[in-house]
Amino acid sequence: MISFKPLEHTLIDRDMTKAELGRACNLSPTTLARMSKGESVTLAMVERICLYLKCPVEKVVEILPDQD
């Protein structure tokens, strides 16, 4: 299972909203919605976020075991 919870914490630490991140990284509303739902997005989007925030991928996304 994919979780973007680390991104939420990173944005809070930087006093930034998802909408601001979306505008800065040119992310579509669909991509932001998918991330909010814990759905997959392309690695290119994750890379774009990491480069903009100047942070490692672990500060953006984590992979959790599926809950059975």
N, CA, C and O atoms as a GROMACS GRO file, in nm:
protein
  272
    1MET      N    1   0.085  -0.117   0.000
    1MET     CA    2   0.000   0.000   0.000
    1MET      C    3   0.090   0.124   0.000
    1MET      O    4   0.190   0.130   0.072
    2ILE      N    5   0.054   0.221  -0.080
    2ILE     CA    6   0.129   0.345  -0.090
    2ILE      C    7   0.069   0.448   0.005
    2ILE      O    8  -0.052   0.461   0.017
    3SER      N    9   0.158   0.520   0.074
    3SER     CA   10   0.113   0.626   0.163
    3SER      C   11   0.193   0.753   0.136
    3SER      O   12   0.316   0.750   0.126
    4PHE      N   13   0.121   0.861   0.124
    4PHE     CA   14   0.185   0.992   0.107
    4PHE      C   15   0.182   1.070   0.239
    4PHE      O   16   0.196   1.192   0.240
    5LYS      N   17   0.166   0.998   0.350
    5LYS     CA   18   0.167   1.060   0.482
    5LYS      C   19   0.298   1.135   0.507
    5LYS      O   20   0.295   1.244   0.565
    6PRO      N   21   0.414   1.080   0.466
    6PRO     CA   22   0.538   1.158   0.485
    6PRO      C   23   0.535   1.294   0.415
    6PRO      O   24   0.591   1.390   0.466
    7LEU      N   25   0.470   1.301   0.300
    7LEU     CA   26   0.459   1.429   0.229
    7LEU      C   27   0.377   1.528   0.311
    7LEU      O   28   0.411   1.646   0.319
    8GLU      N   29   0.269   1.480   0.371
    8GLU     CA   30   0.186   1.567   0.454
    8GLU      C   31   0.269   1.627   0.567
    8GLU      O   32   0.258   1.746   0.596
    9HIS      N   33   0.351   1.545   0.632
    9HIS     CA   34   0.436   1.593   0.740
    9HIS      C   35   0.541   1.692   0.689
    9HIS      O   36   0.570   1.793   0.753
   10THR      N   37   0.597   1.662   0.573
   10THR     CA   38   0.698   1.751   0.513
   10THR      C   39   0.636   1.886   0.481
   10THR      O   40   0.697   1.990   0.505
   11LEU      N   41   0.516   1.885   0.426
   11LEU     CA   42   0.449   2.012   0.393
   11LEU      C   43   0.415   2.091   0.519
   11LEU      O   44   0.428   2.214   0.521
   12ILE      N   45   0.373   2.023   0.623
   12ILE     CA   46   0.344   2.092   0.750
   12ILE      C   47   0.471   2.157   0.804
   12ILE      O   48   0.469   2.273   0.847
   13ASP      N   49   0.582   2.083   0.800
   13ASP     CA   50   0.710   2.136   0.848
   13ASP      C   51   0.752   2.260   0.770
   13ASP      O   52   0.818   2.348   0.824
   14ARG      N   53   0.714   2.266   0.644
   14ARG     CA   54   0.752   2.378   0.557
   14ARG      C   55   0.642   2.484   0.545
   14ARG      O   56   0.654   2.579   0.468
   15ASP      N   57   0.536   2.466   0.623
   15ASP     CA   58   0.424   2.559   0.621
   15ASP      C   59   0.373   2.582   0.479
   15ASP      O   60   0.358   2.695   0.433
   16MET      N   61   0.347   2.470   0.411
   16MET     CA   62   0.305   2.473   0.271
   16MET      C   63   0.181   2.386   0.254
   16MET      O   64   0.168   2.283   0.320
   17THR      N   65   0.091   2.427   0.166
   17THR     CA   66  -0.029   2.347   0.138
   17THR      C   67  -0.006   2.259   0.016
   17THR      O   68   0.086   2.280  -0.063
   18LYS      N   69  -0.093   2.160   0.002
   18LYS     CA   70  -0.086   2.075  -0.118
   18LYS      C   71  -0.114   2.155  -0.244
   18LYS      O   72  -0.056   2.130  -0.349
   19ALA      N   73  -0.204   2.252  -0.233
   19ALA     CA   74  -0.235   2.336  -0.349
   19ALA      C   75  -0.113   2.416  -0.392
   19ALA      O   76  -0.085   2.429  -0.511
   20GLU      N   77  -0.039   2.470  -0.296
   20GLU     CA   78   0.084   2.544  -0.328
   20GLU      C   79   0.187   2.453  -0.392
   20GLU      O   80   0.253   2.491  -0.488
   21LEU      N   81   0.200   2.332  -0.338
   21LEU     CA   82   0.292   2.235  -0.396
   21LEU      C   83   0.250   2.201  -0.538
   21LEU      O   84   0.333   2.194  -0.629
   22GLY      N   85   0.120   2.181  -0.559
   22GLY     CA   86   0.068   2.149  -0.691
   22GLY      C   87   0.101   2.257  -0.793
   22GLY      O   88   0.142   2.226  -0.906
   23ARG      N   89   0.084   2.381  -0.754
   23ARG     CA   90   0.115   2.492  -0.845
   23ARG      C   91   0.266   2.499  -0.872
   23ARG      O   92   0.308   2.517  -0.986
   24ALA      N   93   0.346   2.484  -0.767
   24ALA     CA   94   0.491   2.496  -0.781
   24ALA      C   95   0.549   2.383  -0.866
   24ALA      O   96   0.645   2.404  -0.941
   25CYS      N   97   0.491   2.264  -0.855
   25CYS     CA   98   0.543   2.147  -0.927
   25CYS      C   99   0.465   2.116  -1.053
   25CYS      O  100   0.493   2.017  -1.122
   26ASN      N  101   0.366   2.199  -1.085
   26ASN     CA  102   0.282   2.177  -1.202
   26ASN      C  103   0.215   2.040  -1.198
   26ASN      O  104   0.218   1.965  -1.297
   27LEU      N  105   0.156   2.008  -1.084
   27LEU     CA  106   0.083   1.882  -1.067
   27LEU      C  107  -0.064   1.907  -1.097
   27LEU      O  108  -0.120   2.009  -1.056
   28SER      N  109  -0.126   1.815  -1.166
   28SER     CA  110  -0.268   1.831  -1.198
   28SER      C  111  -0.353   1.805  -1.074
   28SER      O  112  -0.309   1.738  -0.981
   29PRO      N  113  -0.475   1.858  -1.072
   29PRO     CA  114  -0.566   1.829  -0.961
   29PRO      C  115  -0.592   1.678  -0.947
   29PRO      O  116  -0.612   1.628  -0.837
   30THR      N  117  -0.592   1.609  -1.059
   30THR     CA  118  -0.611   1.463  -1.055
   30THR      C  119  -0.497   1.395  -0.981
   30THR      O  120  -0.521   1.305  -0.900
   31THR      N  121  -0.375   1.438  -1.007
   31THR     CA  122  -0.259   1.380  -0.939
   31THR      C  123  -0.267   1.408  -0.789
   31THR      O  124  -0.242   1.318  -0.708
   32LEU      N  125  -0.302   1.530  -0.752
   32LEU     CA  126  -0.315   1.563  -0.609
   32LEU      C  127  -0.425   1.480  -0.544
   32LEU      O  128  -0.410   1.435  -0.430
   33ALA      N  129  -0.535   1.459  -0.614
   33ALA     CA  130  -0.645   1.378  -0.560
   33ALA      C  131  -0.601   1.233  -0.542
   33ALA      O  132  -0.633   1.171  -0.441
   34ARG      N  133  -0.528   1.180  -0.639
   34ARG     CA  134  -0.480   1.042  -0.629
   34ARG      C  135  -0.387   1.027  -0.509
   34ARG      O  136  -0.395   0.928  -0.436
   35MET      N  137  -0.302   1.124  -0.488
   35MET     CA  138  -0.211   1.120  -0.374
   35MET      C  139  -0.289   1.126  -0.243
   35MET      O  140  -0.254   1.056  -0.148
   36SER      N  141  -0.392   1.208  -0.237
   36SER     CA  142  -0.473   1.219  -0.116
   36SER      C  143  -0.543   1.088  -0.082
   36SER      O  144  -0.567   1.058   0.035
   37LYS      N  145  -0.576   1.012  -0.185
   37LYS     CA  146  -0.643   0.883  -0.166
   37LYS      C  147  -0.546   0.768  -0.147
   37LYS      O  148  -0.589   0.654  -0.128
   38GLY      N  149  -0.415   0.796  -0.152
   38GLY     CA  150  -0.316   0.689  -0.136
   38GLY      C  151  -0.304   0.603  -0.260
   38GLY      O  152  -0.260   0.488  -0.252
   39GLU      N  153  -0.343   0.657  -0.374
   39GLU     CA  154  -0.332   0.583  -0.500
   39GLU      C  155  -0.196   0.613  -0.563
   39GLU      O  156  -0.130   0.711  -0.528
   40SER      N  157  -0.157   0.529  -0.656
   40SER     CA  158  -0.025   0.545  -0.717
   40SER      C  159  -0.022   0.662  -0.814
   40SER      O  160  -0.121   0.695  -0.880
   41VAL      N  161   0.094   0.723  -0.822
   41VAL     CA  162   0.123   0.827  -0.920
   41VAL      C  163   0.256   0.788  -0.984
   41VAL      O  164   0.325   0.700  -0.934
   42THR      N  165   0.290   0.852  -1.093
   42THR     CA  166   0.413   0.814  -1.162
   42THR      C  167   0.536   0.855  -1.080
   42THR      O  168   0.531   0.948  -1.000
   43LEU      N  169   0.644   0.783  -1.103
   43LEU     CA  170   0.769   0.819  -1.038
   43LEU      C  171   0.817   0.956  -1.083
   43LEU      O  172   0.886   1.025  -1.008
   44ALA      N  173   0.782   0.995  -1.202
   44ALA     CA  174   0.819   1.128  -1.251
   44ALA      C  175   0.756   1.236  -1.162
   44ALA      O  176   0.820   1.338  -1.136
   45MET      N  177   0.634   1.214  -1.116
   45MET     CA  178   0.569   1.310  -1.027
   45MET      C  179   0.639   1.313  -0.891
   45MET      O  180   0.663   1.420  -0.834
   46VAL      N  181   0.672   1.196  -0.840
   46VAL     CA  182   0.743   1.188  -0.712
   46VAL      C  183   0.879   1.256  -0.724
   46VAL      O  184   0.922   1.328  -0.634
   47GLU      N  185   0.947   1.232  -0.835
   47GLU     CA  186   1.077   1.296  -0.858
   47GLU      C  187   1.063   1.448  -0.863
   47GLU      O  188   1.144   1.520  -0.804
   48ARG      N  189   0.962   1.496  -0.931
   48ARG     CA  190   0.938   1.640  -0.943
   48ARG      C  191   0.920   1.703  -0.804
   48ARG      O  192   0.973   1.810  -0.776
   49ILE      N  193   0.843   1.634  -0.718
   49ILE     CA  194   0.820   1.683  -0.583
   49ILE      C  195   0.949   1.683  -0.502
   49ILE      O  196   0.982   1.781  -0.435
   50CYS      N  197   1.023   1.573  -0.509
   50CYS     CA  198   1.149   1.562  -0.435
   50CYS      C  199   1.248   1.670  -0.477
   50CYS      O  200   1.313   1.732  -0.393
   51LEU      N  201   1.259   1.693  -0.606
   51LEU     CA  202   1.352   1.795  -0.655
   51LEU      C  203   1.310   1.934  -0.610
   51LEU      O  204   1.394   2.015  -0.571
   52TYR      N  205   1.181   1.962  -0.616
   52TYR     CA  206   1.133   2.094  -0.575
   52TYR      C  207   1.156   2.116  -0.425
   52TYR      O  208   1.202   2.222  -0.383
   53LEU      N  209   1.122   2.014  -0.344
   53LEU     CA  210   1.136   2.026  -0.199
   53LEU      C  211   1.280   2.003  -0.151
   53LEU      O  212   1.312   2.026  -0.035
   54LYS      N  213   1.365   1.956  -0.244
   54LYS     CA  214   1.504   1.924  -0.210
   54LYS      C  215   1.509   1.827  -0.091
   54LYS      O  216   1.574   1.852   0.010
   55CYS      N  217   1.437   1.715  -0.108
   55CYS     CA  218   1.429   1.617  -0.001
   55CYS      C  219   1.436   1.476  -0.060
   55CYS      O  220   1.408   1.456  -0.179
   56PRO      N  221   1.472   1.378   0.022
   56PRO     CA  222   1.474   1.239  -0.027
   56PRO      C  223   1.333   1.185  -0.043
   56PRO      O  224   1.237   1.238   0.013
   57VAL      N  225   1.321   1.081  -0.120
   57VAL     CA  226   1.191   1.020  -0.150
   57VAL      C  227   1.119   0.976  -0.023
   57VAL      O  228   0.996   0.974  -0.019
   58GLU      N  229   1.193   0.941   0.081
   58GLU     CA  230   1.133   0.897   0.207
   58GLU      C  231   1.052   1.007   0.275
   58GLU      O  232   0.969   0.979   0.360
   59LYS      N  233   1.077   1.132   0.237
   59LYS     CA  234   1.002   1.245   0.293
   59LYS      C  235   0.874   1.271   0.214
   59LYS      O  236   0.797   1.362   0.247
   60VAL      N  237   0.852   1.192   0.109
   60VAL     CA  238   0.736   1.211   0.022
   60VAL      C  239   0.642   1.090   0.025
   60VAL      O  240   0.520   1.107   0.034
   61VAL      N  241   0.697   0.972   0.016
   61VAL     CA  242   0.613   0.852   0.003
   61VAL      C  243   0.674   0.736   0.082
   61VAL      O  244   0.795   0.728   0.101
   62GLU      N  245   0.586   0.648   0.128
   62GLU     CA  246   0.631   0.524   0.191
   62GLU      C  247   0.542   0.410   0.143
   62GLU      O  248   0.427   0.430   0.104
   63ILE      N  249   0.597   0.292   0.147
   63ILE     CA  250   0.522   0.173   0.108
   63ILE      C  251   0.496   0.091   0.234
   63ILE      O  252   0.588   0.052   0.305
   64LEU      N  253   0.369   0.068   0.260
   64LEU     CA  254   0.327  -0.007   0.378
   64LEU      C  255   0.275  -0.144   0.336
   64LEU      O  256   0.228  -0.160   0.223
   65PRO      N  257   0.284  -0.242   0.424
   65PRO     CA  258   0.227  -0.372   0.391
   65PRO      C  259   0.076  -0.362   0.373
   65PRO      O  260   0.010  -0.284   0.442
   66ASP      N  261   0.023  -0.440   0.280
   66ASP     CA  262  -0.122  -0.442   0.261
   66ASP      C  263  -0.189  -0.497   0.384
   66ASP      O  264  -0.139  -0.589   0.447
   67GLN      N  265  -0.305  -0.440   0.418
   67GLN     CA  266  -0.382  -0.488   0.533
   67GLN      C  267  -0.480  -0.591   0.482
   67GLN      O  268  -0.563  -0.562   0.396
   68ASP      N  269  -0.471  -0.710   0.535
   68ASP     CA  270  -0.562  -0.818   0.492
   68ASP      C  271  -0.686  -0.822   0.577
   68ASP      O  272  -0.773  -0.907   0.555
   0.00000   0.00000   0.00000
